[in-house]
Amino acid sequence: QIDIFVCNPSEYHKLLENIIKKQGVIHPTEKGTGVFVGVRVLRGPLSKVKEENPLLFKKFTAIVKKMSFAEIIRPYDERHDVYLTLQQGFFSKGSKRADKNVQVDVEILGDDDNTIRKCIKPGIGEDNISSYTSLVHYHLSAPVFNETIKIEIPPKVMKTARVRFNFYHKSTIISSKLGKSEPFAVCHLRLMKNDDTAIADGLHELYVYNHKDMAKHPRRLAGLPDVVTGSLSGPVEFLHLRDTFSVTTRICSTKLTQDAGLHGLLNWHSNQGRLKDILKGVQSVSGNEIVKFMADTFNALFAIIEEKGEMYGEPVFEALVLIIGLLVVEKYENFRPVLDTYCEQHFSAASIHLFLVKRMKYVFEQVMIMDNTKRECDPQTISRTMKAAEFLFKFVMRSRYLYDQATQGKGNEQFVHNLQDLLRVTCNMMAKECPEGELVAPKAQAQAMQFLPQIFNLLLTTITVKSLSQIVADFLLNIKETKLRVYKSVFLAAVVSSELFAHKESRGIILPSILRHLQYHISQRDDVLARDDSLEKSLDILGNIIANLHAQPPASREDNVRVLVKEMLSVLLECFSELSRGKDKLHPKMGLCVANLMALTELMTPDHYLWLRKSFEIKEDLEEFVQTTFHTYSEIISFTQLYSYDWSFLKLQHNYVMLSAIKQLSRMLVEEFLGDSDTTTSVFFNSNLWDRFFMLAVDFCSQPSLQMENLTELQRNRVIDHYGDMRVTVSTLMLEKWRVLGNFQSRFIPGLIGPFLKVSLLPHPVLRKATIPVFFDMMEYEWKFKKNFHLMEIEMIDKLDLYVSEGMGDQTYRDLLQKMLTEKCKGHPMAEGGGTKFIESLAELLRRLLDYRAVPRKM
């Protein structure tokens, strides 16, 4: 409900403002009296809103436009609306005793001084009228009207149209004998200025003329001044010197400009003698005016380049980059598609490409001059050129295309050569070291990284993939690792997502240059805050590279994967190691690091592992790499909080990837780090490395996500169909490697008793049957070298107590353990030497532990 307010007549003009600000003398009507309204917000272009809400838009539905352009002007905002507000007047008493009752009549006159009919809209939803009549203010010498009307006339008519204001004194006596009253004063306002620009928005104080004098010379008013400017150039005898009247105008038009500089540019052919001043005046044109006349503005500039380029090359180029710079800011981002459409469909200057390439090259070369006093180019022009470079290149390529259509490709080789020279200058610009305090070059370098990826597709229409790739690679190599980190991250991301990177030939050239920067930012240790930011961005970019390679056929990515493995695999392992140091709190970038590591590992084939193995010239380096990989996989398995509870597919996929890697790395163990297994000494054998492998295998098999017994039958079948039981695969691999150890097995007793016992206790018959024989192997070595089982017995008792108390093991396991060890022990010399007794003691211990676990605990 909206209340209804009343006020004194003299304050009526500001009633709405007083209601909003809750000030002034206002009186609400009685309670319960008011206007009830409903409000609903509809978003989008009017045409779309009408289409989506047909029931809301009837024939009588009024559409109200804002009395100005929006802050963000949209491409479909085509308007020609002229708003006129009657503001205030001051009128003397004249011969009367009291102040006049003033009424204003408004009409629009054409070039013949006749009234233009039906061109005034008094309010939304009302029919147009030919004459508007204001409210009458009773006995007020300075009435404030504050009444707004809209004038609806075509732009061509508006050029000669005038608004005429007639002022009447309205009597309070109503009588038919009085007849029609005559106005006591008159004034007028031209809607267009002498330079063919629309009248400026704002307040205009008008000259008030005596109507009696004007009645004697009806056409005289058209030649008299309308707006008070400080000096009157006309006959004073016609004026009401003590009377004043003011109005406010606001023009929202995409048809007429209010800017003299822009009007001069659009009509430059008629003002060629002032062309230099006109081009200079473009700097003062607002962006709102430019977007309204974008196509005409560009057409004028390109026509000047084609006809007067040699004479006005510098100022016209500066005007061009200034205007493009205005259009690429965020405020006008909705106009970028319009600018693209203009370039593709309406641009017709077929001979400006050489001019633009030459001017851009000149400006880019100025960037490399570090001494501002020696630069021939203004720093502001450099900045504007870099800002406008994307669209300058688009105009260059479109111009060349039109030129080729007209000349069948004449001179194309020279153009390609000039274009490549321009791009090489851009590359060289990135290599310049900037002294302290230098601002122009760093800003230009940052802007170059912004525009270059946007024109890759354009450049590929003229330059070969290989040539452009080499230019981009050189560009990357010239960028310093420590400089412009934010812009560099955006640039790298743009390159990776570009069509250029999708080509096999170009990817092989660009990739090493990209990885150089990623390697630095992922490995750096200097600034913690800066590193966290650049680390996330670098890992994101690396992830996009790997995703890109996953989408490629295996044959076309072979070499790329090899480069990735060489440059980034160890870096990712080191990154994980650093991030995992604080185990109490999972590092926020840990997930990104693991995702990249797993995705890269998934790309690797057996050939990559073979190549990787040969790439280590020093065996100790290979040993460190393998051990770090085993440790990293164990840590990933142990970080259960790394995965959300419902990310079961991702966990299975990562396990499958680790399984393939474990298979390849275990082969390296045997071939590189075993030596002669018939002895117990070898310069190649490393107990820690082998121990790390067995611990990883145990961690892998016993992780919760792979325990099929906890899944439903349907889930279990799906997992088996896709991946098989990965526990069985790894346990089989683990036992194979245990067998090949030969005499080296003794080095892992009793250390591996607990881990193997943990695997054998898992509720899987195949795992149990495969693992239990390992304990017999250990018994054999204990008997062979010590003739007793004391050490093994202590370790078994300790670990059985721990695992059974955690819920592992059951009666079936006890029976199977006793049965299999007893059968293997039969006929063996150690059976009589305490072997049978040892087995029976283990079985008895397990029975007691299981019985104890079954006893209910008191709450």
C-alpha positions in Angstrom: 0.0 0.0 0.0 1.3 3.5 -0.9 -0.1 6.3 1.2 -1.5 9.4 -0.5 0.0 12.8 0.7 -1.1 16.4 0.3 0.9 19.6 0.8 0.8 23.4 0.3 0.5 24.4 -3.4 3.8 26.3 -3.3 5.6 23.0 -2.4 3.8 20.7 -4.8 6.8 20.6 -7.1 9.0 18.9 -4.5 6.3 16.7 -2.9 7.7 13.5 -4.2 11.2 14.4 -3.0 9.9 15.4 0.5 8.1 12.1 0.8 11.2 10.1 0.0 13.4 12.2 2.3 10.7 12.5 4.9 11.1 16.2 5.2 9.0 19.3 4.5 5.4 19.9 5.3 3.5 16.9 4.1 0.2 15.5 5.3 -0.9 11.9 4.7 -4.6 11.3 4.1 -6.8 9.3 6.5 -5.7 5.8 7.5 -6.9 3.1 5.1 -6.7 5.4 2.2 -4.0 4.7 -0.4 -3.0 3.0 -3.6 -2.3 -0.7 -3.7 0.4 -1.9 -6.2 2.1 -5.2 -7.0 5.8 -5.4 -8.0 7.6 -8.0 -10.0 11.1 -7.8 -11.5 11.5 -8.9 -15.1 15.0 -9.2 -16.4 16.4 -9.1 -19.9 15.7 -7.3 -23.2 12.2 -6.0 -23.6 11.5 -8.3 -26.6 12.5 -11.3 -24.6 10.5 -10.3 -21.5 7.4 -9.8 -23.7 7.9 -13.2 -25.3 8.3 -14.9 -21.9 5.3 -13.1 -20.2 2.6 -12.6 -22.9 -0.2 -12.3 -20.3 1.4 -9.3 -18.6 1.7 -7.2 -21.8 -1.7 -6.1 -23.1 -2.5 -3.3 -25.5 -3.0 -0.9 -22.7 0.3 -1.9 -20.9 2.5 1.2 -20.6 6.3 0.7 -21.2 8.3 3.3 -19.2 11.9 4.0 -20.3 14.5 5.4 -18.0 15.1 9.1 -18.7 18.7 8.4 -19.5 21.0 5.7 -20.9 22.0 3.0 -18.4 25.5 3.0 -17.0 26.2 0.0 -19.2 24.8 0.7 -22.6 23.7 -2.4 -24.4 23.7 -3.0 -28.2 20.0 -3.2 -28.5 19.4 0.3 -26.8 18.3 2.2 -29.8 16.5 5.4 -28.8 15.6 8.9 -29.9 13.9 10.5 -26.9 13.9 14.2 -26.0 12.8 15.0 -22.5 11.9 18.6 -21.6 11.2 19.7 -18.0 9.6 23.1 -17.2 11.6 24.2 -14.2 11.0 27.7 -12.8 10.1 31.2 -13.9 10.1 34.7 -12.4 7.3 37.0 -13.6 6.8 40.6 -12.5 3.4 42.0 -11.5 3.4 44.6 -14.2 0.4 46.8 -13.7 -1.4 44.4 -11.5 -1.7 44.6 -7.7 -1.0 40.9 -7.1 1.3 38.4 -8.7 0.0 36.7 -11.8 -1.6 33.3 -12.0 0.9 31.9 -14.6 0.2 29.1 -17.0 2.6 27.8 -19.6 1.6 26.4 -23.0 4.2 24.4 -24.9 4.1 23.6 -28.6 6.7 22.4 -31.2 7.2 24.4 -34.3 8.7 23.2 -37.6 10.9 25.1 -40.0 7.8 26.9 -41.4 6.8 28.1 -37.9 3.8 25.9 -38.0 2.9 23.7 -35.1 4.0 20.1 -35.5 0.9 18.1 -34.5 0.7 15.2 -32.1 4.4 15.2 -31.1 4.2 15.8 -27.4 3.6 13.0 -25.0 2.4 14.3 -21.6 2.8 11.0 -19.8 3.3 7.3 -20.4 0.1 5.6 -21.5 -1.4 8.9 -22.7 -2.1 9.8 -26.4 0.2 12.4 -28.0 -1.0 16.0 -28.1 -0.1 19.1 -30.1 0.1 21.5 -27.2 0.9 20.9 -23.5 -0.6 23.1 -20.8 1.0 23.4 -17.4 -0.6 23.7 -14.0 -1.7 27.2 -12.9 0.2 28.6 -9.9 -2.1 31.0 -8.0 -0.5 34.4 -7.3 3.1 33.3 -7.3 5.9 35.5 -8.7 8.3 32.6 -8.9 6.4 29.5 -9.7 8.3 26.2 -9.8 6.6 23.8 -12.3 8.9 20.7 -12.4 6.7 19.2 -15.1 8.3 16.9 -17.7 7.1 16.0 -21.2 8.6 13.9 -24.0 9.0 15.3 -27.5 8.6 12.7 -30.2 9.9 14.0 -33.6 12.2 12.4 -36.1 15.9 13.4 -36.1 15.6 15.1 -39.5 12.7 17.2 -38.3 14.5 18.0 -35.1 17.3 19.8 -36.9 15.0 22.7 -37.7 12.5 22.3 -34.8 11.9 24.8 -32.0 10.0 24.6 -28.7 7.7 27.6 -28.2 6.5 28.6 -24.7 3.5 30.9 -24.3 2.8 32.4 -20.9 -0.7 33.3 -19.8 -2.3 35.0 -16.9 -5.3 33.0 -16.0 -8.2 34.8 -14.3 -10.1 33.2 -11.4 -13.3 34.6 -12.9 -15.0 32.2 -15.3 -17.1 34.1 -17.8 -18.0 33.5 -21.4 -17.7 37.2 -22.0 -14.0 37.3 -21.4 -13.2 35.3 -24.5 -9.8 33.7 -25.2 -6.9 35.4 -23.4 -3.7 36.4 -25.1 -0.3 35.4 -23.8 1.6 38.2 -22.1 5.1 36.7 -22.9 6.7 34.2 -25.1 10.1 32.4 -25.4 11.6 29.6 -27.5 14.3 26.9 -27.5 16.1 25.4 -30.5 16.7 21.7 -30.1 19.7 21.7 -32.4 22.8 24.0 -32.3 24.3 25.8 -35.3 27.0 23.0 -35.6 24.2 20.4 -36.2 24.7 18.9 -32.7 21.8 18.3 -30.4 21.3 20.8 -27.5 23.3 19.9 -24.4 21.7 18.2 -21.5 21.1 20.4 -18.5 19.5 23.6 -17.3 18.8 26.4 -19.9 17.7 29.9 -18.9 15.7 31.4 -21.7 15.1 35.0 -22.9 11.5 36.0 -22.3 10.0 38.3 -25.0 6.9 40.6 -25.0 4.1 38.8 -26.9 2.5 42.0 -28.2 5.7 43.0 -29.9 6.1 39.4 -31.3 2.5 39.5 -32.5 3.4 42.4 -34.9 6.3 40.3 -36.3 5.2 36.7 -36.2 8.4 35.3 -37.7 10.7 37.6 -35.9 11.0 35.2 -32.9 12.7 32.5 -34.9 15.7 34.8 -35.5 16.1 36.0 -31.9 18.4 34.4 -29.3 16.8 31.6 -27.2 19.3 30.8 -24.4 20.8 33.4 -22.0 24.6 33.3 -22.7 25.7 36.5 -20.8 25.7 38.8 -23.8 22.6 39.5 -25.9 23.0 39.8 -29.6 19.5 41.1 -30.5 17.0 43.9 -29.9 16.5 44.6 -26.2 13.1 46.3 -26.8 11.4 43.0 -27.3 12.5 41.6 -23.9 10.7 41.3 -20.6 13.9 42.3 -18.8 12.6 41.4 -15.4 11.1 38.1 -16.3 13.0 34.8 -16.5 12.2 31.2 -17.4 14.3 28.1 -17.3 13.9 24.5 -18.6 15.9 21.3 -18.4 16.6 19.1 -21.4 17.8 15.5 -21.6 18.3 13.8 -24.9 18.6 10.1 -25.1 19.3 9.5 -28.7 21.4 7.0 -30.8 20.6 9.1 -33.9 22.0 12.5 -33.0 25.2 13.4 -31.2 25.6 16.2 -28.7 29.4 16.3 -29.0 30.8 18.8 -31.5 34.1 16.9 -31.8 32.4 13.6 -32.8 30.1 15.5 -35.2 33.1 17.1 -36.8 34.7 13.7 -37.2 31.6 12.1 -38.7 31.5 15.0 -41.2 35.2 15.3 -41.8 34.9 15.7 -45.5 33.3 19.0 -45.0 35.9 20.2 -42.5 39.2 19.0 -44.0 40.9 22.2 -43.2 40.3 21.5 -39.5 41.0 17.8 -39.6 44.0 17.9 -37.3 42.0 19.7 -34.7 39.1 17.4 -35.2 41.2 14.3 -34.6 42.7 15.9 -31.5 39.2 16.8 -30.2 38.2 13.1 -30.3 40.1 12.7 -27.0 37.3 14.6 -25.3 34.5 12.5 -26.7 32.8 10.3 -24.1 32.4 6.6 -24.4 28.6 6.8 -24.4 28.7 9.0 -27.5 31.2 6.6 -29.2 29.1 3.5 -28.7 26.0 5.2 -30.1 27.8 6.0 -33.3 30.4 3.3 -33.4 30.2 2.1 -37.0 30.1 5.7 -38.4 33.0 6.7 -36.2 35.2 3.8 -37.4 34.2 4.3 -41.0 35.3 8.0 -40.7 38.7 7.1 -39.2 39.4 4.4 -41.7 38.4 6.7 -44.6 40.9 9.3 -43.3 43.6 6.6 -43.2 42.9 5.6 -46.7 42.7 9.1 -48.1 44.9 11.2 -45.8 47.1 8.5 -44.1 50.4 10.0 -45.1 49.5 13.5 -43.9 47.5 12.7 -40.7 48.9 9.2 -39.9 49.9 9.9 -36.3 46.8 11.8 -35.1 44.4 9.4 -36.8 46.2 6.4 -35.3 46.1 8.0 -31.8 42.3 8.7 -32.3 41.7 5.1 -33.4 43.5 3.5 -30.4 41.8 5.9 -28.1 38.3 5.0 -29.3 39.0 1.3 -29.3 40.4 1.7 -25.8 37.1 3.3 -24.7 35.1 0.4 -26.1 37.1 -2.5 -24.4 36.6 -1.3 -20.8 34.3 -3.3 -18.6 31.5 -0.7 -18.9 31.1 -1.4 -22.6 31.8 -5.1 -22.5 28.4 -5.8 -24.0 29.5 -4.0 -27.1 32.5 -6.2 -27.8 30.3 -8.6 -29.9 29.0 -5.5 -31.8 32.6 -4.5 -32.5 33.4 -8.0 -33.7 30.3 -7.9 -35.9 31.4 -4.6 -37.4 34.9 -6.0 -38.1 33.6 -9.1 -39.7 30.6 -7.7 -41.6 30.7 -4.0 -42.0 34.4 -3.1 -42.1 35.4 -2.3 -45.7 38.8 -0.6 -45.6 40.9 -2.9 -47.8 44.1 -0.9 -47.8 44.8 0.0 -44.2 46.6 -3.2 -43.1 50.1 -2.0 -44.0 49.5 1.4 -42.3 48.4 -0.3 -39.0 51.2 -2.9 -39.0 53.8 -0.1 -39.5 52.3 2.1 -36.8 52.0 -0.8 -34.3 55.6 -1.9 -34.9 56.8 1.7 -34.4 54.9 1.9 -31.0 56.1 -1.5 -29.8 59.7 -0.5 -30.6 59.3 2.6 -28.5 58.5 0.4 -25.5 62.1 -1.1 -25.6 63.6 2.4 -25.1 64.0 2.6 -21.3 64.8 6.3 -21.2 61.6 8.3 -21.3 63.5 11.3 -22.6 64.5 9.4 -25.7 61.1 7.9 -26.5 59.5 9.6 -29.5 56.1 8.2 -28.5 54.0 9.4 -25.7 53.6 6.9 -22.8 49.8 7.3 -23.0 49.8 6.4 -26.7 51.9 3.3 -25.9 49.4 2.2 -23.3 46.4 2.9 -25.5 48.0 1.0 -28.4 48.7 -2.1 -26.3 45.1 -1.9 -24.9 43.7 -1.7 -28.4 46.1 -4.2 -30.0 43.6 -7.1 -30.1 41.2 -5.2 -32.3 44.0 -3.5 -34.3 45.2 -7.0 -35.3 41.6 -7.9 -36.2 41.3 -4.9 -38.4 44.7 -5.7 -40.0 43.7 -9.3 -40.8 40.2 -8.3 -42.1 41.7 -5.5 -44.2 44.3 -8.0 -45.7 41.5 -10.5 -46.4 39.5 -7.8 -48.3 42.7 -6.8 -50.1 43.4 -10.4 -51.2 39.9 -10.7 -52.5 40.4 -7.7 -54.7 43.9 -8.5 -55.9 44.0 -12.3 -55.8 46.6 -12.3 -53.1 49.1 -9.9 -54.6 52.0 -9.1 -52.2 51.0 -11.6 -49.6 54.6 -12.8 -48.9 55.7 -9.3 -48.0 52.7 -8.8 -45.8 53.4 -12.1 -43.9 57.0 -11.0 -43.5 55.9 -7.6 -42.1 53.4 -9.3 -39.8 56.1 -11.7 -38.4 58.4 -8.8 -37.9 55.8 -7.1 -35.8 55.3 -10.3 -33.7 59.1 -10.7 -33.2 59.2 -7.1 -32.0 56.5 -8.1 -29.5 58.6 -11.0 -28.4 61.7 -8.9 -28.0 59.7 -6.4 -25.9 59.1 -9.2 -23.3 62.9 -9.7 -22.9 63.6 -6.1 -21.8 64.8 -5.8 -18.2 63.1 -2.7 -16.7 65.1 -0.4 -14.4 63.6 0.5 -11.0 60.9 3.1 -11.4 60.1 2.3 -15.1 56.4 1.9 -15.5 55.7 2.0 -19.3 57.5 -1.2 -20.3 56.0 -3.5 -17.5 52.5 -2.3 -18.3 53.1 -2.8 -22.0 54.4 -6.3 -21.3 51.4 -7.2 -19.2 49.1 -5.9 -21.9 50.9 -7.9 -24.6 50.3 -11.1 -22.6 46.6 -10.2 -22.5 46.0 -9.6 -26.2 48.3 -12.1 -27.9 46.2 -15.3 -27.2 43.1 -13.6 -28.4 44.5 -13.3 -32.0 46.0 -16.8 -32.4 43.1 -18.0 -34.7 43.4 -14.8 -36.8 47.1 -15.2 -37.2 46.8 -18.8 -38.3 44.8 -17.7 -41.4 48.0 -16.1 -42.6 51.0 -17.6 -40.7 51.8 -21.3 -40.6 51.2 -23.3 -37.4 54.9 -24.0 -37.0 56.0 -20.3 -37.5 53.4 -19.0 -35.0 54.2 -21.7 -32.5 57.9 -20.7 -32.6 56.9 -17.1 -32.1 54.8 -18.0 -29.0 57.6 -20.2 -27.7 60.1 -17.4 -28.0 57.6 -15.0 -26.4 57.4 -17.4 -23.4 61.1 -17.9 -23.2 61.6 -14.1 -23.0 59.2 -13.7 -20.1 61.2 -13.7 -16.8 60.0 -16.3 -14.3 59.8 -13.8 -11.4 58.0 -11.0 -13.3 54.3 -10.3 -13.9 53.1 -13.5 -12.2 49.4 -12.7 -12.4 49.4 -11.7 -16.0 51.7 -14.6 -16.9 49.3 -17.1 -15.3 46.4 -15.7 -17.3 48.5 -15.9 -20.5 49.6 -19.5 -19.9 46.1 -20.5 -19.3 44.9 -18.8 -22.4 47.6 -20.5 -24.5 46.8 -23.9 -23.2 43.1 -23.5 -24.0 43.7 -22.1 -27.4 43.3 -23.8 -30.8 47.0 -23.4 -31.4 47.8 -25.7 -28.5 45.4 -28.3 -29.9 47.7 -28.8 -32.9 50.2 -31.7 -32.5 52.9 -29.8 -34.3 52.5 -26.6 -32.3 52.0 -28.3 -29.0 55.4 -29.9 -29.2 57.1 -26.5 -29.8 55.2 -24.6 -27.1 55.0 -27.2 -24.3 58.6 -27.0 -23.1 58.4 -23.2 -22.8 55.2 -23.4 -20.8 56.5 -26.1 -18.5 59.6 -24.0 -17.7 57.3 -21.4 -16.0 55.1 -24.0 -14.3 58.1 -25.8 -13.0 59.4 -22.6 -11.4 56.2 -21.6 -9.8 55.3 -25.0 -8.4 58.9 -25.5 -7.0 59.6 -22.0 -5.7 60.1 -21.5 -2.0 60.6 -17.8 -1.6 57.4 -16.0 -0.8 54.8 -18.2 0.9 51.8 -16.0 0.1 52.8 -15.5 -3.5 53.6 -19.1 -3.8 50.2 -20.3 -2.6 48.5 -18.1 -5.3 50.8 -19.0 -8.1 50.9 -22.6 -7.1 47.1 -23.0 -7.4 47.1 -21.3 -10.8 50.1 -23.3 -12.0 48.5 -26.6 -11.0 45.3 -25.5 -12.7 47.2 -24.8 -15.9 49.1 -28.1 -15.7 45.8 -29.9 -15.2 44.4 -28.3 -18.3 47.5 -29.4 -20.3 47.1 -33.0 -19.1 43.4 -32.9 -19.8 44.2 -31.7 -23.3 46.6 -34.6 -23.8 44.0 -37.1 -22.5 41.7 -36.0 -25.3 44.4 -36.7 -28.0 45.0 -40.0 -29.7 47.8 -41.9 -27.9 50.1 -41.8 -31.0 49.9 -38.0 -31.3 50.7 -37.3 -27.6 53.6 -39.8 -27.1 56.3 -37.2 -27.3 54.3 -34.6 -25.3 53.8 -37.0 -22.5 57.5 -37.8 -22.5 58.3 -34.1 -22.1 55.7 -33.8 -19.3 57.2 -36.8 -17.4 60.7 -35.4 -17.7 59.9 -31.9 -16.6 57.0 -32.3 -14.2 56.8 -35.8 -12.6 59.5 -35.2 -10.0 58.3 -31.6 -9.5 54.8 -32.9 -8.6 56.3 -35.5 -6.2 58.3 -32.8 -4.5 55.3 -30.6 -4.3 53.2 -33.3 -2.7 56.0 -34.0 -0.2 56.1 -30.4 0.9 52.3 -30.0 1.1 52.0 -33.2 3.1 54.4 -32.2 5.9 51.6 -30.8 8.0 49.4 -33.8 8.5 47.2 -32.3 11.1 45.7 -30.0 8.5 45.3 -31.0 4.9 46.7 -28.3 2.6 44.1 -26.7 0.4 46.2 -27.3 -2.7 46.8 -31.0 -2.0 43.8 -32.1 -4.0 45.0 -30.3 -7.1 48.5 -31.7 -6.7 47.2 -35.3 -6.4 44.8 -34.9 -9.3 47.6 -33.7 -11.6 50.0 -36.5 -10.4 47.4 -39.2 -11.0 46.3 -37.8 -14.4 49.9 -37.6 -15.5 50.6 -41.1 -14.3 47.6 -42.4 -16.2 49.1 -41.0 -19.4 52.3 -43.0 -19.0 52.8 -46.2 -21.0 55.4 -49.0 -20.3 57.6 -47.3 -22.9 57.5 -44.0 -20.9 58.7 -45.9 -17.8 61.4 -47.5 -19.8 62.5 -44.1 -21.2 62.3 -42.6 -17.7 64.4 -45.3 -16.3 67.1 -44.7 -18.9 66.9 -40.9 -18.4 68.6 -41.2 -14.9 72.3 -41.3 -15.6 73.1 -41.8 -11.9 71.6 -44.8 -10.2 71.2 -43.1 -6.9 68.8 -40.6 -8.6 66.7 -43.4 -9.9 66.6 -45.0 -6.5 65.5 -41.7 -4.9 62.8 -41.2 -7.5 61.4 -44.7 -7.0 61.4 -44.5 -3.2 59.8 -41.0 -3.3 57.0 -42.4 -5.6 56.3 -45.3 -3.3 56.2 -43.0 -0.3 53.9 -40.6 -2.1 51.4 -43.3 -3.0 51.4 -44.5 0.6 50.7 -41.0 1.8 47.9 -40.6 -0.8 46.3 -43.8 0.4 46.6 -42.7 4.1 45.0 -39.3 3.5 41.4 -40.5 3.7 40.2 -36.8 4.1 41.6 -36.1 0.7 38.4 -37.5 -0.9 34.8 -36.7 -0.1 32.8 -39.6 1.2 30.8 -40.1 -2.0 33.8 -39.8 -4.4 34.1 -43.6 -4.6 34.6 -43.7 -8.4 37.5 -41.2 -8.2 39.1 -43.2 -5.4 38.9 -46.4 -7.5 40.2 -44.6 -10.5 43.2 -43.3 -8.6 43.9 -46.7 -7.2 43.8 -48.2 -10.7 46.3 -45.6 -11.9 48.6 -46.3 -8.9 48.3 -50.1 -9.6 49.6 -49.6 -13.1 52.5 -47.5 -11.8 53.3 -50.0 -9.1 53.5 -52.8 -11.7 56.1 -50.8 -13.8 58.1 -49.6 -10.8 58.3 -53.1 -9.2 59.9 -54.3 -12.5 62.5 -51.6 -12.0 63.1 -53.0 -8.5 64.0 -56.4 -9.7 66.0 -55.3 -12.7 67.9 -52.4 -11.1 68.0 -53.0 -7.3 68.2 -56.7 -6.7 71.5 -58.0 -7.9 72.4 -61.6 -7.1 69.7 -63.1 -4.9 71.7 -66.2 -4.2 73.9 -64.2 -1.8 72.9 -61.8 1.0 75.2 -58.9 -0.2 74.9 -56.7 -3.3 76.0 -53.2 -4.1 72.7 -52.6 -5.8 70.4 -54.0 -3.1 68.6 -51.4 -1.0 66.6 -52.8 2.0 64.8 -49.4 2.5 63.7 -49.3 -1.1 62.3 -52.8 -1.0 60.8 -52.3 2.4 59.0 -49.2 1.1 57.6 -51.3 -1.8 56.2 -53.9 0.6 54.7 -51.3 2.9 53.0 -49.6 -0.1 51.6 -53.0 -1.2 50.2 -53.6 2.3 48.7 -50.1 2.5 47.1 -50.5 -0.9 45.5 -53.9 -0.1 44.2 -52.8 3.3 42.7 -49.4 2.5 39.0 -49.1 3.3 37.9 -48.1 -0.2 39.0 -51.5 -1.6 37.3 -53.7 0.9 34.6 -55.4 -1.3 33.0 -57.0 1.7 31.6 -53.6 2.7 29.8 -53.1 -0.6 26.4 -54.2 -1.7 26.4 -57.1 -4.2 25.5 -54.7 -7.1 28.3 -52.3 -6.2 30.7 -55.2 -5.8 29.9 -56.6 -9.2 30.3 -53.2 -10.9 33.7 -52.7 -9.3 34.8 -56.1 -10.3 33.6 -55.6 -13.9 35.5 -52.4 -14.3 38.7 -52.9 -12.2 38.8 -56.4 -10.9 39.8 -57.0 -7.3 42.8 -54.8 -7.1 43.8 -56.2 -3.7 44.4 -59.6 -5.3 46.5 -58.1 -8.1 48.7 -56.2 -5.7 49.1 -59.0 -3.2 50.1 -61.3 -6.0 52.6 -58.8 -7.2 53.9 -58.4 -3.6 54.3 -62.2 -3.2 56.1 -62.5 -6.5 58.6 -59.9 -5.4 59.0 -61.7 -2.1 59.8 -64.9 -3.9 62.5 -63.3 -6.1 64.3 -61.8 -3.0 65.9 -65.2 -2.3 68.4 -65.0 0.4 67.6 -61.2 0.9 64.3 -62.3 2.6 66.2 -62.6 5.8 66.7 -58.8 5.9 62.9 -58.3 6.3 62.4 -60.6 9.2 60.7 -59.7 11.6 60.1 -56.2 10.0 57.6 -57.5 7.4 55.7 -60.0 9.7 53.2 -57.3 10.8 52.5 -55.9 7.4 52.0 -59.4 5.8 49.9 -60.5 8.7 47.6 -57.5 8.2 47.1 -58.5 4.6 46.4 -62.1 5.5 43.8 -61.1 8.0 41.7 -59.3 5.4 38.4 -61.3 4.9 39.2 -62.5 1.4 39.9 -66.3 0.9 42.3 -65.7 -2.1 44.3 -63.1 -0.2 44.6 -65.4 2.9 45.7 -68.4 0.9 48.2 -66.4 -1.0 49.7 -64.7 2.0 49.9 -67.3 4.7 52.7 -69.3 2.9 55.0 -66.3 3.4 55.0 -67.0 7.2 56.3 -70.5 6.4 59.1 -69.0 4.4 60.0 -66.8 7.4 59.9 -69.9 9.7 62.3 -71.6 7.4 64.8 -68.8 7.5 64.5 -68.5 11.3 65.1 -72.2 11.6 68.0 -72.2 9.1 70.0 -69.4 10.8 68.8 -69.4 14.4 67.2 -72.9 15.0 64.4 -71.2 16.9 61.3 -69.0 16.4 61.6 -66.7 19.4 61.9 -63.5 17.5 59.1 -64.4 15.0 56.9 -65.6 17.9 57.2 -62.3 19.7 56.4 -60.2 16.6 53.4 -62.5 15.7 51.9 -62.3 19.2 52.3 -58.5 19.4 50.7 -57.9 15.9 47.9 -60.5 16.3 46.9 -58.9 19.6 46.8 -55.4 17.9 45.0 -56.5 14.7 42.4 -58.8 16.4 41.6 -56.0 18.9 40.9 -53.8 15.9 38.3 -56.3 14.6 40.4 -58.2 12.1 40.5 -62.0 11.9 37.9 -64.7 12.6 37.6 -68.4 13.3 38.0 -69.3 9.6 41.3 -67.5 9.5 42.5 -69.3 12.6 41.7 -72.7 11.1 43.2 -71.8 7.7 46.4 -70.5 9.3 46.9 -73.6 11.4 46.0 -76.0 8.6 48.2 -74.4 5.9 51.3 -74.0 8.1 50.9 -77.5 9.6 50.7 -79.1 6.1 53.8 -77.3 4.9 55.6 -78.2 8.0 55.0 -81.9 7.7 58.2 -83.8 6.8 60.3 -80.7 7.4 63.2 -81.0 9.9 61.9 -78.0 11.8 58.6 -79.8 12.6 60.4 -81.8 15.3 62.5 -78.8 16.3 59.6 -76.7 17.6 57.8 -75.8 14.4 54.7 -77.7 15.1 54.6 -76.4 18.7 55.0 -72.8 17.4 52.1 -73.3 15.0 49.9 -74.7 17.8 50.7 -71.8 20.1 49.7 -69.3 17.4 46.4 -71.1 16.9 45.8 -71.1 20.6 46.6 -67.4 20.9 44.2 -66.6 18.1 41.5 -68.6 19.8 41.9 -66.8 23.0 42.1 -63.4 21.4 38.9 -64.1 19.4 37.1 -65.4 22.5 38.2 -62.3 24.5 37.0 -60.0 21.7 33.6 -61.8 21.7 33.0 -61.0 25.4 30.5 -58.1 25.7 31.9 -55.0 27.1 30.2 -53.1 30.0 28.9 -49.7 29.0 
